[in-house]
Amino acid sequence: MSQENVEIVREVVALWNRPREPIRNRELLDRFAADVVIDMTRRVFNPDIYEGHDGLRRLGRDVASVWRDFRVDLERVIDAGDRVVVIETRHGRGVGSDVEVTNRSAVIWTIRNGRVVRMETDLEPDDALKAVGLEE
C-alpha cells in the first residue's frame, strides 16, 4: 500500500504541474478526499489552511493570482506508511513583478483509501522526516 501512496503523490504533482488552472481539473480533484485539509500555516506569506475541494479551488486561485508560472520539482519522495514525505523545490514567476523565485522545502502527505486527506507544507526537510519517525 505505501508504494501506491508514493505513486499517488507523484501523480498529483504531475497533474498540478500541467500548464492550466490545476484545481479545476476533475482528474486532480478526484485524488483528494472531499474533506482534505491542506495546512499551509508555516509559509511566510499568506499562511492559511485550505479545506475540502472548495479549499483546493481557492488554493488554485490564490496561486494563479500570485504566480504566472509555477511548478514543483520532486527531489525526494520518501515512503512513511500512510504518509509520504516529499522534499521539493518550487519555482514561480511573479504575476506583477516577473521576479523568479525558487524555494526548497518539504511536505508531509497523508493518504487514506487512495486519496490525499492531509498535506502539511513548508517544513524544513529534517523536521518533516522527524515528524514521521524517520531521521537521517
N, C-alpha and C positions, 0 to 999 in steps of 0.2 A: 504494500500500500504506500509506503513512503516514497519509493521511486516514482510512483504515479503522482504523488504530490509535487515532486520536483518538476515533472513534466507539465503539470497544470500551471505552475508558476512560470515556466518558460513560455508556454502558450499565451498566457495573459500578457506578459511583457511584449511578446512578438505582436500581439493584436494591438496593444497600446501604441507601439511604435509605428503602426501603419499611418501613412500620411493623410489623415482625415480626423474629424472630431470623434475620438475613440469611444467616449462614453455613450454616444447614441447608437453605437454598434451593438446590435442584439447579440451577436456571437460573443462579444466581450461580456456583456451584462449576464449572460447565461452561465458564466463561470463563477459568478459571485452569488452567495446566498442572499435572499431578499432582505435579511436583517444584518448584512455585513456592516462592520464598523472599521473605519479607516482612521486611525489615531495619528494625526499629524501635529500634535501639540508640541513636539520637540523642534519643529522647524523654526528658524529665526524670524522669518517674515510670515505674517498671517497664520499663526498657529490655529489649528481648527480640528474638529472631529466631523467626519462625514459618515452619515448613517443611511443604510439601505440603498436601493437603486436610485432613489431621488438624490441622495447624497453623492453617489457616483457621478450622476449627471451634473450636479453642481460643481464637483471637483473638475470635471472636464471643462466646464465653462470658466472656472477660475484659472485653470492652466492656459486655456486659449486666450484669456484676457491679458495675461502677463507675458506669455511666450509665443513668439511667431513660429519658431521651430523648437521642438522639444523631443528628446529621445532618451531612453535608458539603455545603457550598455551593461550587461551582466559580467562581472569579474569572476565571481564565485557563487555557486548555488549549492548550499550545504543541507543535506537531509538531517532533520532532527525529529523524526517520527511524524506526529501530526502537525509539526511546524517545519518551516523551511526558512533558513537564513540566507538572504541574498546580500552580497556585497556588490554594490553597483556604482556606476558613475553616471550622473545625469548631465545632459548637455542641453542648454537652452539659449535662444537668442531673443532678447527683449523686444516686445512689440513696439514700444515707443522709442527706446534707446538704441536699438540694434546692437547692443552690447552682448557678446557671447559669454556665457557663464558655464563653468564646469564645477560639479560638486560630487565628492565621493562620500558615500555613507552606506548604512546597512538598513535592511528592512526585515522584520520578522513577519512571515506569512503564516496564518493558521488555516488549515484545510480540514474540512469535515464533509464526509459523503460526496467527495469530488468537487466541492465548491469552496471558494475563499470565504471564510467567515470573519476574519480579522487581519488587519495589517497595522503594524507599528513601524512608523518611518523615522528617518533622520537620526538613527542611532550611530554611535561610534561602532565600528566593526567588532572590536574586542568586547564591548558591552553587550552587543547582540548575541554573540557566542556564549558569553557567561549567562545571559538571561535564559537560554535554552539548555543550559547544563553542559555546554562544550567550551573548553578553553584551549587556547593554542599555547 
